[in-house]
């Protein structure tokens, strides 16, 4: 299957609600989106350090994947390259929003205000270890990087309630009690969603090479 036909098929299935295809579609564009986000943040107002304080490249990448997943049912492909451009536009708008927040904070006399949930950046490694395992050999480290890519794509493709709990627990380091209080759910249901969310993540990651076989 050609690259264009692969993307078209994944898009058709993802728009129709197939989350495994959605995860694979996001993974297909992961590297290009990561490069685009890095360039945009470095170029933002010529002041990458200040932009980084508001929103890191990893956070922009993750939020872009999540927003794309949330809006995928409304996406209407027009021609080849449209989905890639759509992802880039989402990322650009996130960065522009961060820059606007920075300007508002500077006018209000606030420096370095928080632009992301606490504890998210730097927590991806721990989440990869919990979900996909870890290793110390060169080959294991290479696989771990690939697992991280698959994990972010799969996490974005999760239903919102599962993703919310996983992000709060593993990336935000909130306790089950804190998540229950914030979401209005019981501690038992939060624990169950966390378990089911981890299981679903593994399933989506395991199927991430589904369309590349053969």
Residue pairs with C-beta under 8 A, 6 or more apart in sequence:
1 9
1 211
4 80
6 28
6 211
7 25
7 28
7 80
7 83
8 77
9 21
9 211
10 21
10 22
10 24
10 25
10 28
10 211
11 25
11 75
11 77
11 83
13 21
13 22
14 21
14 22
14 25
14 72
15 72
15 73
15 75
17 73
19 157
19 158
19 159
19 204
20 157
20 203
20 204
20 207
20 210
21 211
22 69
22 72
22 156
22 157
23 150
23 153
23 154
23 156
23 157
23 204
23 205
23 207
23 208
24 153
24 207
24 208
24 210
24 211
25 83
26 65
26 68
26 69
26 152
26 153
26 156
26 157
27 149
27 150
27 153
27 208
29 83
29 84
29 87
30 65
30 149
30 152
30 153
31 149
32 84
33 61
33 64
33 65
33 87
33 88
33 91
34 57
34 61
36 88
36 91
37 57
37 60
37 61
37 64
37 91
37 95
38 57
40 60
40 91
40 92
40 95
41 48
41 51
41 52
41 55
41 56
41 57
41 60
41 95
42 48
44 51
44 95
44 99
45 51
45 99
50 102
51 95
51 98
51 99
51 102
53 112
53 115
54 98
54 99
54 101
54 102
54 113
54 115
54 116
55 94
55 95
55 98
55 115
55 116
56 116
56 121
58 120
58 121
58 124
59 115
59 116
59 120
59 121
60 91
60 94
60 95
60 98
61 91
61 152
62 120
62 152
62 155
62 156
63 94
64 87
64 90
64 91
64 94
65 152
65 153
65 155
65 156
66 155
66 156
66 163
67 90
67 94
68 86
68 87
68 90
68 156
69 156
69 157
70 160
75 83
75 86
77 83
98 115
101 113
101 115
102 113
102 115
105 111
105 113
117 167
117 171
117 172
118 172
119 171
119 172
119 173
120 167
120 171
120 172
123 170
123 171
123 172
123 173
124 148
124 151
124 152
124 171
125 148
126 170
127 151
127 166
127 170
127 171
128 134
128 144
128 147
128 148
128 151
130 170
130 198
131 147
131 151
131 198
131 201
131 202
131 205
132 144
132 147
132 150
132 151
132 202
132 205
133 147
134 140
134 144
135 141
135 143
135 144
147 205
150 204
150 205
150 208
151 201
151 205
153 204
153 208
154 201
154 204
154 205
154 208
155 163
155 166
155 167
155 201
156 163
157 204
158 166
158 197
158 200
158 201
158 204
161 193
162 193
162 196
162 197
162 200
163 197
164 183
165 179
165 183
165 190
165 193
165 194
165 197
166 194
166 197
166 198
166 201
168 174
168 178
168 179
168 182
169 176
169 179
169 194
174 182
176 187
176 190
176 191
176 194
177 187
179 185
179 190
180 186
180 187
180 189
180 190
183 190
185 193
